Amino acid sequence: MPSSRNDIVAGARCRFLSTAARRLARVMLAALALPFALASAQEATTRRPVPEAVSAALRNAAIPPAASSIVVLPLADGVTIEANASQPMNPASTMKLVTTYAALDLLGPAHTWRTEAFVTGALRRDVLEGDLVIRGGGDPSLVIESLWLMVQRIRGYGIREIRGDLVLDRSAFEPVGHDPAEFDGERLRPYNAGPDALLLNFKAVSLGFVPDPQTRSARIVAIPPLAGIRLPAAVRGADGPCVDWRAKLQADFSDPTAPLFRGAYPLSCGEQSWHLSLLDHGRYFAAAFSSLWSGAGGAWSGRLREAAVPADARRVAVHESAPLAEVIRDVNKFSNNVMARQIYLTLGTDGGRQAASSARAEAAIRTWLDDRGLAMPELVLDNGAGLSRVERLSAASLARLLRHAFASPLMPELMSSLPLAGADGTMRKRNGAAGSAHIKTGLLAEVRAVAGYVHAASGRRYVVVAIINHANARSGQAAHDALLQWVYDNG
């Protein structure tokens, strides 16, 4: 028989009371369990002082505790260490972690850059009556081999002679006012090269010195060959120890197209290489292209100029870079500054709708940090590479970013880009937690830093960040190695 209305109401009331009782019981059990949960959490994460081995190494280097910031952060349970964690510090190249993680998240690990070749005018048989236009997309990894492939594709299109101009379209990046000598006075060092939409080979030429005992000289070999650069075939050799051989060459680069060597090369040095950045971006690209083009049997009789790709131009070749996930391995493992700056500017392209700028790149990173709950009030960005006297970041903020990255689907890409202690990259010769730590390094005058992950002997994983800002920072490597080893042994 159907239940009466009173029976239905009574049954509903009983069920409500039963449900309410169960909820009350759960709340009471949770309240009773809370002290035990807190005690368990306190046991799971134990705060420790800076290990004595680390403090002793800092004392030996005459680095005061106030000049060093340290964060050891367990990714699950384990020990926690904090010292001056919130203090803004110059992070040197560990700033690349911010740039590369932001790029992985905002651009995607499969992001690529394109360098394209276009032609204008008529092609009659194998003669192009118009211009060859090369448009750069800001590729951080465009090297001479990549340009060689483009040259072969253009030749394969049927072009042998270019009677127009070589036109470079570098409009993907806003012009960057860059003084290569501003940072440390070393204007010829390739690491001081500025970013560019048509960055090629990091704008570097490697001069190889090969001793010839019979002629008591050293032959000079330039890689890559650059059209218009007039190098002496050899420099005279000298006896004596191999000490400061670059200075002994008495090189004169006042005319970058005709370097002079007024000194001598110590023959005891064997083969050596001198990596230099002699030309600006446009002249370097044109010199490399001209050399490769003539080597491929081509001819070019026009001039070099800069302009945007005309609307009626026809594309004849394209080079697509390796994906971002591969590119950042070179950036982080070998701390490549100019590649990092290329990626940083790419973040400021606004989806390709306008030319990239440092201001837009900084805005993009700050917005991304805020959106991910990683706001860094103390953050000062300059170029995103860490080759800067003004960039600032706290160890605590960098540790939070690394913890966030570890929980992200992008963790494998970021971690695999970091040098493995004792194995490769800038950590190849380091012995702290060798084989068990993926660590980005940073080194400038008065700055030394490490940041990354340690897989401890216990099986636990830790974020470790340590930064020194002091005149004796270069002597702080032992302290950082001791910290990594302590985390591995005791974490």
C-alpha positions as CSV (number, residue, x, y, z in Angstrom):
1,M,0.0,0.0,0.0
2,P,1.2,3.6,-0.6
3,S,2.7,5.4,2.4
4,S,0.7,8.1,4.1
5,R,1.8,11.7,3.8
6,N,2.8,11.6,7.5
7,D,4.9,8.5,7.0
8,I,6.7,10.1,4.1
9,V,7.4,13.3,6.1
10,A,8.6,11.3,9.1
11,G,10.9,9.2,6.9
12,A,12.4,12.3,5.3
13,R,12.9,13.8,8.7
14,C,14.7,10.7,9.9
15,R,16.9,10.7,6.8
16,F,17.7,14.4,7.4
17,L,18.6,13.8,11.0
18,S,20.7,10.8,10.0
19,T,22.6,12.8,7.4
20,A,23.0,15.7,9.8
21,A,24.3,13.3,12.5
22,R,26.8,11.9,10.1
23,R,28.0,15.4,9.1
24,L,28.4,16.4,12.7
25,A,30.3,13.2,13.4
26,R,32.7,13.9,10.5
27,V,33.2,17.5,11.8
28,M,33.9,16.2,15.3
29,L,36.3,13.6,14.1
30,A,38.1,16.2,11.9
31,A,38.4,18.5,14.9
32,L,39.8,15.7,17.0
33,A,42.2,14.7,14.3
34,L,43.4,18.3,13.5
35,P,46.1,18.4,16.3
36,F,47.4,15.0,15.1
37,A,47.4,16.2,11.5
38,L,49.3,19.4,12.4
39,A,51.8,17.4,14.4
40,S,52.2,15.0,11.5
41,A,52.8,17.9,9.1
42,Q,55.4,19.4,11.5
43,E,57.1,16.1,11.6
44,A,56.9,15.8,7.8
45,T,58.5,19.2,7.2
46,T,61.3,20.1,9.6
47,R,62.9,23.5,9.6
48,R,66.7,23.4,9.8
49,P,69.4,26.1,10.1
50,V,71.9,26.6,7.4
51,P,74.2,23.5,7.6
52,E,77.6,24.1,9.2
53,A,79.4,22.9,6.2
54,V,77.8,25.7,4.1
55,S,78.4,28.3,6.8
56,A,82.1,27.2,7.1
57,A,82.6,27.5,3.4
58,L,81.1,31.0,3.4
59,R,83.4,32.0,6.2
60,N,86.4,30.6,4.4
61,A,85.4,32.7,1.4
62,A,85.0,35.8,3.6
63,I,81.4,36.1,2.6
64,P,79.1,37.3,5.4
65,P,75.8,35.5,6.1
66,A,73.8,38.7,5.1
67,A,75.3,38.5,1.6
68,S,73.9,35.0,1.0
69,S,70.3,33.9,0.5
70,I,69.3,30.2,0.7
71,V,66.1,28.3,0.3
72,V,65.7,24.5,0.5
73,L,62.1,23.6,-0.2
74,P,60.8,20.0,-0.1
75,L,58.4,19.0,-2.9
76,A,56.6,16.7,-0.5
77,D,57.9,16.0,3.0
78,G,61.5,16.7,4.2
79,V,63.6,19.5,5.6
80,T,63.2,23.2,5.0
81,I,66.0,25.8,5.1
82,E,65.6,29.5,4.7
83,A,68.1,32.3,5.1
84,N,67.5,35.8,3.8
85,A,64.9,34.1,1.6
86,S,62.9,37.3,0.8
87,Q,65.9,39.6,0.2
88,P,66.0,40.9,-3.4
89,M,69.2,39.7,-5.0
90,N,70.9,39.9,-8.4
91,P,70.3,36.3,-9.6
92,A,72.7,36.4,-12.6
93,S,71.8,33.7,-15.1
94,T,69.3,31.9,-12.8
95,M,66.9,34.6,-14.1
96,K,66.8,32.4,-17.3
97,L,64.6,30.1,-15.3
98,V,61.9,32.7,-15.2
99,T,62.2,33.4,-18.9
100,T,62.3,29.8,-20.1
101,Y,59.5,28.5,-17.9
102,A,57.3,31.5,-18.9
103,A,58.1,30.7,-22.6
104,L,57.2,27.0,-22.2
105,D,53.9,28.0,-20.7
106,L,53.0,30.9,-22.9
107,L,54.4,29.8,-26.2
108,G,54.2,26.0,-25.8
109,P,57.1,23.6,-26.0
110,A,56.4,23.0,-29.7
111,H,56.8,26.7,-30.6
112,T,59.1,27.3,-33.5
113,W,60.6,30.4,-35.3
114,R,60.6,30.9,-39.0
115,T,63.3,32.5,-41.3
116,E,61.9,33.1,-44.8
117,A,63.3,34.0,-48.2
118,F,61.2,35.9,-50.8
119,V,61.9,37.2,-54.3
120,T,60.7,40.1,-56.3
121,G,60.9,40.7,-60.0
122,A,61.1,38.3,-62.9
123,L,63.1,35.1,-63.0
124,R,64.5,34.6,-66.5
125,R,66.1,31.3,-66.8
126,D,68.4,31.3,-63.8
127,V,68.7,35.1,-63.4
128,L,66.6,37.0,-60.9
129,E,66.0,40.5,-62.1
130,G,64.7,41.6,-58.7
131,D,65.6,41.4,-55.0
132,L,66.1,38.5,-52.6
133,V,64.4,39.4,-49.3
134,I,65.2,37.5,-46.1
135,R,62.7,38.0,-43.2
136,G,63.8,37.0,-39.7
137,G,61.4,35.8,-37.1
138,G,63.7,36.1,-34.1
139,D,65.1,32.5,-34.2
140,P,67.5,32.0,-31.2
141,S,69.1,29.0,-32.9
142,L,69.7,30.1,-36.5
143,V,73.3,29.0,-37.2
144,I,75.5,28.9,-40.3
145,E,74.3,25.4,-41.2
146,S,70.7,26.6,-41.3
147,L,71.6,29.4,-43.7
148,W,73.5,27.0,-45.9
149,L,70.3,24.9,-46.2
150,M,68.3,28.0,-47.1
151,V,70.9,28.9,-49.8
152,Q,70.5,25.4,-51.2
153,R,66.7,25.7,-51.3
154,I,67.0,29.1,-53.1
155,R,69.4,27.6,-55.6
156,G,67.0,24.7,-56.0
157,Y,64.3,27.2,-56.9
158,G,66.4,27.8,-60.1
159,I,68.1,31.1,-59.1
160,R,71.8,31.4,-59.9
161,E,72.3,35.1,-60.2
162,I,70.7,37.9,-58.2
163,R,70.8,41.2,-60.0
164,G,68.8,43.1,-57.4
165,D,69.6,43.7,-53.8
166,L,69.8,41.5,-50.7
167,V,67.1,43.0,-48.5
168,L,66.9,42.1,-44.8
169,D,63.6,42.4,-43.0
170,R,64.4,42.6,-39.3
171,S,61.1,44.2,-38.3
172,A,59.9,41.3,-36.0
173,F,61.8,43.0,-33.2
174,E,61.8,46.7,-32.4
175,P,65.3,48.2,-32.8
176,V,67.2,47.5,-29.6
177,G,69.7,50.2,-28.5
178,H,72.5,47.9,-27.6
179,D,76.1,48.7,-26.7
180,P,78.1,45.5,-26.5
181,A,80.7,47.1,-24.4
182,E,78.3,48.5,-21.8
183,F,78.1,45.5,-19.5
184,D,81.8,44.8,-19.0
185,G,83.8,46.6,-21.6
186,E,84.2,43.4,-23.7
187,R,82.6,44.6,-26.9
188,L,84.1,41.8,-29.0
189,R,82.8,38.9,-26.9
190,P,80.0,37.0,-28.5
191,Y,78.1,36.7,-25.2
192,N,77.7,40.5,-25.3
193,A,75.9,40.3,-28.7
194,G,72.5,41.9,-28.7
195,P,69.2,40.3,-29.8
196,D,68.0,40.7,-33.4
197,A,65.2,39.4,-35.6
198,L,67.9,38.0,-37.9
199,L,70.4,36.8,-35.3
200,L,72.7,34.4,-37.1
201,N,75.4,32.2,-35.5
202,F,75.3,34.5,-32.5
203,K,77.1,37.0,-34.7
204,A,80.4,35.1,-34.0
205,V,83.4,34.2,-36.0
206,S,85.9,31.7,-34.6
207,L,89.6,32.4,-35.5
208,G,91.5,29.2,-35.3
209,F,95.3,29.3,-34.8
210,V,97.1,26.2,-36.1
211,P,100.9,26.0,-35.4
212,D,103.1,25.1,-38.3
213,P,106.6,24.1,-36.8
214,Q,108.3,24.1,-40.2
215,T,107.5,27.7,-41.0
216,R,107.5,28.7,-37.2
217,S,104.1,30.4,-37.7
218,A,100.5,29.7,-36.9
219,R,98.0,29.6,-39.7
220,I,94.7,31.5,-39.2
221,V,91.4,29.8,-40.2
222,A,88.1,31.7,-39.9
223,I,84.9,29.7,-39.2
224,P,82.5,30.6,-40.8
225,P,84.2,32.3,-43.8
226,L,82.8,35.8,-44.1
227,A,82.9,37.6,-47.4
228,G,84.8,40.9,-47.2
229,I,86.8,40.0,-44.1
230,R,90.5,40.1,-45.0
231,L,92.6,38.0,-42.6
232,P,96.3,37.4,-42.8
233,A,97.1,33.8,-43.8
234,A,99.3,33.3,-40.7
235,V,100.9,35.0,-37.8
236,R,104.5,34.5,-36.8
237,G,105.3,31.9,-34.1
238,A,107.3,32.3,-30.9
239,D,108.9,30.1,-28.3
240,G,108.0,30.2,-24.6
241,P,105.1,29.0,-22.4
242,C,101.5,29.2,-23.4
243,V,100.5,32.1,-21.2
244,D,98.0,34.8,-22.2
245,W,98.4,34.0,-25.9
246,R,95.7,36.4,-26.9
247,A,97.5,39.3,-25.4
248,K,100.8,38.2,-27.1
249,L,99.1,38.3,-30.5
250,Q,98.8,42.2,-30.1
251,A,95.6,42.1,-32.1
252,D,94.1,45.2,-33.7
253,F,90.4,45.0,-34.5
254,S,89.9,48.7,-35.1
255,D,89.0,47.8,-38.7
256,P,86.8,44.8,-38.2
257,T,87.1,43.9,-41.9
258,A,90.9,43.7,-41.7
259,P,92.2,42.4,-38.4
260,L,95.9,42.8,-37.7
261,F,98.2,40.8,-35.5
262,R,101.4,42.6,-34.6
263,G,102.7,40.1,-32.1
264,A,103.4,36.4,-32.1
265,Y,101.7,33.2,-31.3
266,P,103.3,30.9,-28.7
267,L,103.8,27.6,-30.6
268,S,103.6,25.6,-27.4
269,C,99.9,26.5,-27.2
270,G,98.9,24.0,-29.9
271,E,95.7,24.7,-31.7
272,Q,93.5,27.4,-30.1
273,S,90.4,29.3,-31.0
274,W,89.4,32.9,-30.4
275,H,85.6,33.6,-30.7
276,L,84.9,37.1,-31.7
277,S,81.9,39.4,-32.6
278,L,83.3,41.8,-35.2
279,L,80.4,43.0,-37.3
280,D,76.9,44.3,-36.7
281,H,73.9,42.0,-37.3
282,G,73.1,43.2,-40.9
283,R,76.7,43.2,-42.1
284,Y,77.4,39.8,-40.5
285,F,74.3,38.2,-42.2
286,A,75.2,39.7,-45.5
287,A,78.8,38.5,-45.3
288,A,77.9,35.0,-44.3
289,F,75.2,34.8,-47.0
290,S,77.5,36.1,-49.7
291,S,80.2,33.6,-48.8
292,L,77.7,30.7,-48.9
293,W,76.0,31.9,-52.0
294,S,79.2,32.2,-54.0
295,G,80.3,28.8,-52.6
296,A,77.1,27.3,-54.0
297,G,77.9,28.7,-57.5
298,G,75.7,31.8,-57.2
299,A,76.4,35.4,-58.1
300,W,75.1,38.6,-56.6
301,S,75.7,42.1,-57.9
302,G,73.4,44.3,-55.9
303,R,73.7,46.0,-52.6
304,L,72.7,45.3,-49.0
305,R,69.7,47.2,-47.6
306,E,66.9,46.9,-45.1
307,A,63.1,47.0,-45.8
308,A,59.9,45.0,-45.1
309,V,58.9,42.2,-47.4
310,P,56.9,43.7,-50.3
311,A,53.3,42.6,-50.6
312,D,53.9,41.1,-54.0
313,A,57.0,39.1,-53.0
314,R,57.0,35.4,-53.6
315,R,58.3,33.0,-50.9
316,V,61.0,30.6,-52.2
317,A,62.4,29.1,-49.0
318,V,61.7,28.8,-45.3
319,H,63.8,27.5,-42.4
320,E,61.9,26.4,-39.3
321,S,63.8,26.3,-36.0
322,A,63.9,23.4,-33.6
323,P,61.0,23.5,-31.1
324,L,61.3,25.6,-28.0
325,A,61.7,22.6,-25.7
326,E,65.0,21.8,-27.6
327,V,66.1,25.4,-27.8
328,I,65.9,26.0,-24.0
329,R,68.4,23.1,-23.5
330,D,71.1,25.2,-25.1
331,V,69.9,28.3,-23.2
332,N,70.0,26.7,-19.7
333,K,72.6,24.0,-20.0
334,F,75.2,26.4,-21.4
335,S,73.7,29.7,-20.1
336,N,73.5,31.3,-23.6
337,N,72.6,34.9,-23.0
338,V,71.7,36.1,-26.5
339,M,69.4,33.1,-27.0
340,A,67.7,33.8,-23.7
341,R,67.2,37.4,-24.9
342,Q,65.7,36.2,-28.1
343,I,63.2,34.1,-26.2
344,Y,62.4,37.0,-23.8
345,L,61.6,39.3,-26.7
346,T,59.5,36.7,-28.4
347,L,57.2,36.8,-25.4
348,G,56.7,40.5,-26.2
349,T,55.5,40.0,-29.8
350,D,51.8,40.2,-28.8
351,G,50.9,37.2,-30.9
352,G,52.8,38.6,-33.9
353,R,50.5,41.6,-34.2
354,Q,53.3,44.1,-33.5
355,A,57.1,44.1,-33.3
356,A,58.5,42.6,-30.1
357,S,59.8,45.0,-27.4
358,S,61.4,44.6,-24.0
359,A,58.5,46.5,-22.4
360,R,55.9,44.1,-23.8
361,A,58.0,41.1,-22.9
362,E,58.2,42.4,-19.3
363,A,54.5,43.0,-19.2
364,A,53.8,39.5,-20.5
365,I,55.9,37.9,-17.9
366,R,54.5,39.9,-15.0
367,T,50.9,39.1,-16.1
368,W,51.8,35.5,-16.4
369,L,53.3,35.4,-12.9
370,D,50.2,37.0,-11.5
371,D,47.9,34.6,-13.3
372,R,49.8,31.6,-12.0
373,G,49.8,32.9,-8.4
374,L,53.5,33.6,-8.5
375,A,53.5,37.4,-8.2
376,M,57.0,38.7,-7.3
377,P,56.8,42.3,-6.0
378,E,60.6,42.5,-5.8
379,L,61.2,41.4,-9.4
380,V,63.3,43.7,-11.5
381,L,63.6,42.6,-15.2
382,D,66.1,44.0,-17.7
383,N,66.7,41.5,-20.5
384,G,65.5,38.2,-19.0
385,A,68.9,36.6,-19.4
386,G,70.6,37.7,-16.2
387,L,73.4,39.4,-17.9
388,S,72.5,42.6,-16.0
389,R,73.6,44.7,-13.1
390,V,70.0,45.7,-12.3
391,E,67.9,42.5,-12.4
392,R,66.6,41.4,-9.0
393,L,64.7,38.4,-7.6
394,S,64.5,36.8,-4.2
395,A,65.4,33.2,-3.5
396,A,61.9,32.6,-2.1
397,S,60.3,33.7,-5.3
398,L,62.5,31.6,-7.5
399,A,61.9,28.6,-5.3
400,R,58.1,29.1,-5.6
401,L,58.5,29.2,-9.3
402,L,60.5,26.0,-9.4
403,R,58.0,24.3,-7.1
404,H,55.1,25.4,-9.5
405,A,57.1,24.2,-12.5
406,F,57.6,20.8,-10.9
407,A,53.8,20.3,-10.5
408,S,53.3,21.4,-14.1
409,P,52.9,19.2,-17.1
410,L,55.9,21.1,-18.5
411,M,58.2,19.9,-15.7
412,P,60.0,17.3,-17.9
413,E,60.9,19.9,-20.5
414,L,62.2,22.4,-18.0
415,M,64.1,20.0,-15.9
416,S,65.8,18.3,-18.9
417,S,67.1,21.7,-19.9
418,L,69.0,22.2,-16.7
419,P,72.6,21.1,-16.3
420,L,73.1,17.7,-14.5
421,A,75.7,18.1,-11.8
422,G,78.9,16.4,-12.6
423,A,77.7,15.5,-16.1
424,D,77.1,18.3,-18.5
425,G,76.6,22.0,-19.2
426,T,77.8,24.6,-16.7
427,M,77.6,21.9,-13.9
428,R,79.9,19.5,-15.7
429,K,82.8,19.9,-13.3
430,R,80.8,20.4,-10.1
431,N,80.8,17.7,-7.5
432,G,77.9,18.7,-5.2
433,A,75.2,16.0,-5.5
434,A,76.8,14.8,-8.7
435,G,74.4,12.9,-10.9
436,S,71.4,13.8,-8.7
437,A,70.9,17.5,-9.2
438,H,69.5,19.5,-12.1
439,I,70.9,22.9,-11.5
440,K,71.0,26.2,-13.3
441,T,74.0,28.3,-12.5
442,G,74.6,32.0,-12.5
443,L,77.9,33.9,-12.4
444,L,78.8,37.5,-12.7
445,A,81.3,39.8,-11.0
446,E,80.1,39.8,-7.3
447,V,77.3,37.3,-8.1
448,R,77.1,33.6,-7.8
449,A,73.9,31.5,-7.9
450,V,72.5,28.0,-8.2
451,A,68.9,27.1,-8.6
452,G,67.1,23.8,-9.4
453,Y,66.2,20.4,-8.1
454,V,68.0,17.8,-6.0
455,H,66.9,14.2,-5.9
456,A,68.1,13.2,-2.4
457,A,69.5,9.8,-1.4
458,S,66.3,9.3,0.6
459,G,64.2,9.5,-2.6
460,R,62.8,12.9,-1.7
461,R,63.0,15.7,-4.1
462,Y,63.9,19.3,-3.2
463,V,64.0,22.7,-4.7
464,V,67.3,24.4,-3.9
465,V,68.1,28.1,-4.5
466,A,71.2,29.8,-3.3
467,I,72.4,33.3,-4.3
468,I,75.5,35.3,-3.2
469,N,75.8,39.0,-3.8
470,H,79.3,40.0,-2.6
471,A,82.7,41.1,-3.8
472,N,84.0,37.6,-2.9
473,A,81.1,35.8,-4.7
474,R,83.4,33.9,-7.1
475,S,84.9,32.2,-4.1
476,G,81.4,30.9,-3.0
477,Q,81.3,27.8,-5.2
478,A,82.4,25.6,-2.4
479,A,79.5,26.8,-0.2
480,H,77.0,26.1,-3.0
481,D,78.5,22.6,-3.7
482,A,78.4,21.9,0.0
483,L,74.7,22.9,0.2
484,L,73.8,20.6,-2.8
485,Q,75.7,17.7,-1.2
486,W,74.1,18.3,2.2
487,V,70.6,18.2,0.7
488,Y,71.5,15.0,-1.2
489,D,72.9,13.3,2.0
490,N,70.4,14.6,4.6
491,G,67.2,15.6,2.7
